[in-house]
Amino acid sequence: MESIISIDNQYVANTYARFPLELVSGEGSILTDVNGKKYIDMGSGIGVSCLGFNDEDWKKAVIEQISKVQHTSNLYYTSPCALLAKALCERTGMRKVFFSNSGAESNECAIKAARKYSAEKKGDDCYTVITLKNSFHGRTLTTLSATGQDVFHKLFNPLTPGFVHTEANDSDALVKLVDEVNPAAIMIECVQGEGGVLPLTMEFAATVQSLATEKDIPLVVDEVQTGNGRTGTLYAYMQYGLTPDVVSTAKGLGGGLPIGATLLGEKMENVLKAGDHGSTYGGNPVCAAGALNVIERLDDAFLAEVKTKSEYVFTELSQAKGVTAVSGMGLMIGIKTVKDAKSVVNACIEKGVICLTAKDKVRLLPALNIPMPVLKEAIAVIKAVCAEGVE
Ligand SMILES: *Cc1c(COP(=O)(O)O)cnc(C)c1O
């Protein structure tokens, strides 16, 4: 019989450099491949499966909803969508939520809302969005434009106009650029994920906030990767003392089902009117039921455990042989290794631990509820691989 890997290679578009790993099942933070080999999962499908696999409570919420109604469109009301929006607003102080299906779409909505706000307030020529160099905001043409990394732009021109990129953590450059371009929005990630797990400095975040407030520039925080407990608080902006006008999120929100959310704050809540934006699947009741379970589970006790596990990983790795730097926040961790990151990840897979990379770093995004003993086992393997053959 032809292998799944060869069928996939023949018929699925070549947009991914997949690892030669066919995964068939999961339980908690353990994945099993087609040969029965088990792996500790330190990637959670790029920060998506935040409660691990087969979580009983989450599965119950999803199955209950899937047995009732699976999809209705946004022409009608369903309870998971309304209750999820309520939970998100109550937990953040934001006022309204637009639901979509992915991170890129949550950013599309954020950009549309910010541009409309600024166009109405300051005129049609106020449309430029300032984002950061080395950022990542998605793969649609507009979110590619927002993404401050030229490697993703090549051969896809013309991109959506009206985006400029400035150096992260350079407050002087930002102040100057705001004066020059009359921005419709400033859009940031608190921790650049795809860019190499790089947190913003508190000083830079404070500059962003004060410019946004003084000049009435919508502040958009992209929490697609940092959100939903990943950094040890419900959203990362909460640790920076920011008051965003728009928060976009996805990845961990659905706990494994596709859902994106754009949270609109007080000054943005009535910007988008009927017909201004939409999504056929957005707020799908099954995905929303999963997401509601995720948000309900992320209480103070749960988030405190994320912080405890984070401290353990930072302590273990920052003094490990073959590791030159550890960066990140919560359970979003970047490891600069003496050896090439890709070779470390391959050696870890060999030894039964699945990790990610981000730029030149090894990246860890384990399930937020990974049991401490499992986490310890994975970190021991990662440390051994990083140290192996290093003087
Ligand atoms: C992953 C990611 C996106 C894109 O999300 P998709 O669901 O792949 O569209 C956008 N912004 C950030 C910060 C991300 O990490």
The ligand as an SDF file (V2000), in Angstrom:
LIG
                    3D

 15 15  0  0  0  0  0  0  0  0999 V2000
    0.2780   32.3850   13.5000 C   0  0  0  0  0  0  0  0  0  0  0  0
    0.1680   33.8420   13.5460 C   0  0  0  0  0  0  0  0  0  0  0  0
   -0.6740   34.5470   12.6600 C   0  0  0  0  0  0  0  0  0  0  0  0
   -1.4120   33.8490   11.5380 C   0  0  0  0  0  0  0  0  0  0  0  0
   -2.3510   32.9350   11.9970 O   0  0  0  0  0  0  0  0  0  0  0  0
   -3.0650   31.9330   10.9540 P   0  0  0  0  0  0  0  0  0  0  0  0
   -4.0750   31.2250   11.8030 O   0  0  0  0  0  0  0  0  0  0  0  0
   -1.9990   31.0290   10.4340 O   0  0  0  0  0  0  0  0  0  0  0  0
   -3.6660   32.7510    9.8910 O   0  0  0  0  0  0  0  0  0  0  0  0
   -0.7950   35.9090   12.8360 C   0  0  0  0  0  0  0  0  0  0  0  0
   -0.1300   36.5660   13.7970 N   0  0  0  0  0  0  0  0  0  0  0  0
    0.6860   35.9250   14.6600 C   0  0  0  0  0  0  0  0  0  0  0  0
    1.3850   36.7030   15.7240 C   0  0  0  0  0  0  0  0  0  0  0  0
    0.8900   34.5640   14.5510 C   0  0  0  0  0  0  0  0  0  0  0  0
    1.7210   33.9300   15.3850 O   0  0  0  0  0  0  0  0  0  0  0  0
  1  2  1  0
  2  3  1  0
  2 14  2  0
  3  4  1  0
  3 10  2  0
  4  5  1  0
  5  6  1  0
  6  7  2  0
  6  8  1  0
  6  9  1  0
 10 11  1  0
 11 12  2  0
 12 13  1  0
 12 14  1  0
 14 15  1  0
M  END
$$$$
